[in-house]
Structures are given as structure tokens and as C-alpha cells.
Amino acid sequence: MAEPAPKRATWADLEALPRTVVGELIRGTLTVMPRPRPRHGRTATRIGARTQAAYDYGDDGGPGGWWILVEPGVWLAALDVEEIVPDVAGWRRDRMPEMPAGRIQVAPDWVCEVLSPSMRVHDLKTKRPLYAAAGVAWMWIVDVDARTLIASRLHEGRWLELGVWADDDVARVEPFDAIEIRCADLWELPTR
């Protein structure tokens, strides 16, 4: 006798989660993770702030033309993804001219995942291929413990590595290569 198929999680299951956790609903599977810890959250916030200033607001000589969000929920219906939550994501305004009032239903142009010990496998094995299938053009992976930033661009449905930056490198990384990213700012806490 065959085992019954596991029950698919639903949007109601996701909405029932306490605010102390982050949930993702991918192909009927609910993944629950704790809110980011301080180092992880600070790194995502720094990346969001740096890219947002130049590319969302157009400050610091940046070109503007993007929406940059920290931990947005994205619905990718064609891929059976009710909710995926990149640590930081960006959309070109020519693809998404207005910020939606409800759920975002447009795949980002760029995502950044900050790896944590508890979610490393999920981010790399589950989310990374989904971003490629959704047509996300660029992906950054930041590993705070290894002090590295790995950038990739989607090419013919596969991730093409653009480079690896580490320690105190100063990087200009697609798609935000009009600005410099001081890598040390991503993993070091200020001393003052």
C-alpha cells in the first residue's frame, strides 16, 4: 500500500506563523527560520543601504532606477512558489514601475542571500536554482563567517560566476558597479 502524499502547506499556514520567525512557502513546503541574528541582519542591512542609496534613491552619484528592499516576500506563481524571501532584492523600475501595495509578483532582477549556518543549504540548494528558473539576472552570496562576497550573473539559465571578493577588498560588482562596496563593512562591526 502506498504512503499518502504529505499534506501541502498553504498560505493560511504561512500567515499563521508568529512574527518572531520568517516563513517561505515553496512548492507546498513551508520552511520556517528564525529572524536573522545581529551579524546576519546587519550585513543584509548594510548591503541594502549601500545599494539603495545609489540605485533606489539616486544618491552618492548613483544612477537610481531601482527598487531595493530588505527581506521582501515574493510570489512566483509559475514556479509554485507562494512566498520566497531574499535577504535583499532589487527590481529595475522599467520592469516594475510601481511598488505593489500587496504581494510582489515580479521576480527580482537581483537578489542577495547572506548565508547563515542554519539556512546555508536551503539558500544554496533550494533558493539559488529557483532564482535561476525565475530569471533573476544577478545573485550575490555573502558568507559573513568566510568573509566573502560571490557574485553571479544568469547566462543561458545557469549561474556564471563574476568574481569573489574577500576580507577588506573594495569591489565594483554587477549590477551595481557604479558604486564601490567596501567588503570589510559587510562583516566588521564598527569600533566607535
C-alpha positions as CSV (number, residue, x, y, z in Angstrom):
1,M,0.0,0.0,0.0
2,A,1.4,3.4,-1.0
3,E,2.0,6.1,1.6
4,P,-0.3,9.1,1.3
5,A,1.3,12.2,-0.2
6,P,2.3,14.7,2.5
7,K,-0.1,17.5,3.0
8,R,0.8,20.6,1.1
9,A,1.2,23.7,3.3
10,T,-1.0,26.6,2.3
11,W,-0.9,30.4,2.5
12,A,-3.0,30.1,5.7
13,D,-0.2,28.1,7.3
14,L,2.3,30.8,6.3
15,E,0.1,33.6,7.7
16,A,-0.4,31.6,11.0
17,L,3.3,31.8,11.8
18,P,4.4,34.1,14.7
19,R,6.1,37.3,13.8
20,T,9.3,36.0,15.5
21,V,10.1,33.8,12.5
22,V,10.4,34.1,8.7
23,G,8.5,31.6,6.6
24,E,8.8,30.6,3.0
25,L,6.3,28.5,1.1
26,I,7.9,26.8,-1.8
27,R,6.1,24.0,-3.8
28,G,3.8,23.3,-0.9
29,T,6.7,23.0,1.7
30,L,6.7,25.5,4.5
31,T,10.2,26.4,5.7
32,V,10.4,28.3,8.9
33,M,13.6,30.1,10.1
34,P,14.3,32.4,13.0
35,R,14.6,36.1,12.4
36,P,18.2,36.9,11.3
37,R,20.7,37.2,14.1
38,P,22.5,40.6,14.5
39,R,25.6,39.9,12.3
40,H,23.4,38.5,9.5
41,G,20.8,41.3,9.8
42,R,23.5,44.0,9.9
43,T,25.2,42.6,6.8
44,A,21.9,42.5,4.9
45,T,21.0,46.0,6.1
46,R,24.4,47.4,5.0
47,I,24.1,45.9,1.5
48,G,20.5,47.2,1.3
49,A,21.5,50.6,2.5
50,R,24.5,50.9,0.2
51,T,22.7,49.8,-3.0
52,Q,19.5,51.6,-2.0
53,A,21.2,55.0,-1.6
54,A,22.8,54.9,-5.1
55,Y,20.3,52.8,-7.1
56,D,16.9,53.4,-5.4
57,Y,17.3,57.0,-4.3
58,G,20.0,58.0,-6.8
59,D,22.2,59.5,-4.0
60,D,26.0,59.5,-4.0
61,G,26.2,59.9,-7.8
62,G,24.3,56.7,-8.3
63,P,22.1,56.2,-11.3
64,G,18.8,55.4,-9.5
65,G,16.2,53.4,-11.4
66,W,15.8,50.5,-9.0
67,W,13.6,49.4,-6.1
68,I,15.8,47.9,-3.3
69,L,14.1,46.0,-0.4
70,V,15.4,44.1,2.6
71,E,13.5,40.8,3.2
72,P,10.7,41.3,0.7
73,G,8.2,38.4,0.2
74,V,8.0,37.4,-3.5
75,W,5.3,35.3,-5.1
76,L,6.5,33.3,-8.1
77,A,3.2,31.6,-9.2
78,A,4.6,30.0,-12.3
79,L,7.1,28.1,-10.2
80,D,4.6,27.1,-7.5
81,V,6.3,29.5,-5.0
82,E,3.8,31.3,-2.7
83,E,6.5,33.1,-0.8
84,I,10.3,33.3,-1.1
85,V,12.2,35.8,1.0
86,P,15.6,37.0,-0.3
87,D,17.7,38.8,2.3
88,V,17.9,41.8,-0.1
89,A,16.4,42.1,-3.6
90,G,16.2,44.7,-6.3
91,W,13.9,45.4,-9.3
92,R,14.6,47.7,-12.2
93,R,11.9,50.2,-12.3
94,D,11.5,49.7,-16.1
95,R,10.3,46.1,-15.2
96,M,8.3,47.0,-12.1
97,P,7.4,50.7,-12.5
98,E,5.4,50.9,-9.2
99,M,5.9,49.4,-5.8
100,P,3.0,46.9,-5.3
101,A,0.7,47.6,-2.4
102,G,0.4,43.9,-1.7
103,R,2.4,40.8,-2.6
104,I,5.2,41.3,-5.1
105,Q,4.5,39.1,-8.1
106,V,7.5,40.0,-10.3
107,A,10.8,38.1,-10.0
108,P,13.6,40.4,-8.8
109,D,16.4,41.4,-11.2
110,W,19.0,41.0,-8.4
111,V,19.0,39.0,-5.1
112,C,21.5,38.8,-2.3
113,E,21.5,36.0,0.2
114,V,23.5,36.3,3.4
115,L,24.4,32.7,4.4
116,S,23.8,31.6,8.0
117,P,24.7,28.1,9.4
118,S,21.1,27.1,9.8
119,M,19.9,28.2,6.3
120,R,23.1,27.7,4.2
121,V,21.9,24.5,2.4
122,H,18.4,26.0,1.9
123,D,19.8,29.2,0.4
124,L,22.2,27.3,-2.0
125,K,20.3,24.1,-2.8
126,T,16.7,25.3,-2.9
127,K,16.6,29.1,-3.4
128,R,19.6,29.5,-5.8
129,P,18.1,27.2,-8.5
130,L,14.7,28.8,-8.1
131,Y,16.1,32.3,-8.7
132,A,17.7,31.0,-11.9
133,A,14.4,29.4,-13.0
134,A,12.6,32.7,-12.3
135,G,15.1,34.6,-14.5
136,V,16.7,36.6,-11.7
137,A,19.7,38.2,-13.6
138,W,22.2,38.6,-10.8
139,M,22.8,36.9,-7.4
140,W,25.2,37.8,-4.7
141,I,26.0,35.3,-1.9
142,V,27.6,36.8,1.2
143,D,29.3,34.5,3.7
144,V,30.0,36.5,6.8
145,D,31.9,33.7,8.5
146,A,34.2,33.2,5.5
147,R,34.3,37.0,4.8
148,T,33.4,36.5,1.1
149,L,31.1,38.0,-1.5
150,I,30.4,35.9,-4.5
151,A,28.6,37.4,-7.4
152,S,27.0,35.6,-10.3
153,R,25.1,36.5,-13.4
154,L,22.5,34.3,-15.1
155,H,23.6,33.2,-18.5
156,E,21.6,30.7,-20.6
157,G,19.7,29.6,-17.5
158,R,22.9,28.9,-15.5
159,W,24.9,30.9,-12.9
160,L,28.1,32.4,-14.3
161,E,30.5,33.4,-11.5
162,L,31.6,37.0,-11.9
163,G,34.1,37.0,-9.0
164,V,34.8,36.5,-5.4
165,W,35.7,39.4,-3.1
166,A,37.0,38.9,0.4
167,D,38.3,40.5,3.6
168,D,38.9,44.2,3.0
169,D,38.6,44.2,-0.8
170,V,36.9,47.1,-2.5
171,A,34.5,45.8,-5.1
172,R,32.5,47.1,-8.0
173,V,30.0,44.3,-8.6
174,E,27.3,43.9,-11.3
175,P,24.7,45.1,-11.4
176,F,25.7,47.9,-9.0
177,D,29.2,48.5,-10.4
178,A,28.7,52.3,-10.5
179,I,29.5,52.2,-6.7
180,E,32.2,50.7,-4.6
181,I,31.4,48.2,-1.9
182,R,33.9,48.0,0.9
183,C,33.7,44.4,1.8
184,A,35.1,45.0,5.4
185,D,31.9,47.0,6.0
186,L,29.9,43.8,5.5
187,W,31.4,41.8,8.3
188,E,33.2,44.0,10.7
189,L,31.4,45.8,13.5
190,P,32.4,49.5,13.9
191,T,34.8,50.2,16.7
192,R,33.4,53.5,17.7
